[in-house]
Amino acid sequence: MLTVFAIMLAGIGAGYFLRRIPDIKIIGKLITCFIFLLHFFLGISVGHNEKIVNNLTTIGLQALIITMGAIAGSILLAWFVYKKFFVKGKE
């Protein structure tokens, strides 16, 4: 974990010093490609693991419940923040 954190800090430092180079805009496309590759390799590792494949319905249901809860919580909190800070009430 410390290695990942150090690599991220090195990337932030490099981005800070290279931000004025105009041709560096291709990095966004490279990041997208690398994310697709990471997802592909993650899919390979999941498909290769028999425990995960055999329990995919249970894991999928749990993931769906957690995702729906996270979405509902985000919507409720966003609504609260909007009402509290951005809507002018009758004063």
Secondary structure as UniProt FT lines:
FT   HELIX           2..18
FT   TURN            19..20
FT   HELIX           22..26
FT   HELIX           27..48
FT   HELIX           50..54
FT   HELIX           56..85
//
